[in-house]
Amino acid sequence: MSIARTLLAISAAGVLVACAGTPGSDGVASNEAPAEPGSKEEIVCEYQQVVGSHFKKRICMSRGERDSLREDTQDAMRTVSKSGPSTAN
């Protein structure tokens, strides 16, 4: 019986090792050439804190998308700060 358990444990370990991907791989194959480093098309990933969680989430987007999102967010914050506090009762 102990031989069967040992073989089962070895088989399970083999399956887990075979399923593990390489660090940084997203499992998506692409026929396109990678973008030049520093270009607007280069895909950049960063980890962002999730509200209400201790875990960070990996967010990937092109540099152009990221820059556009940051500019839009900054514009929205400027608009809110210029309008002043709301006085809702």
Buried (B, 14 or more C-beta within 10 A) or exposed (E): EEEEEEEEEEEEEEEEEEEEEEEEEEEEEEEEEEBEEEEEEBBEEEEEEEEEEEEEEEEEBBBEBBEEEEEEEEEEEEEEEEEEEEEEE
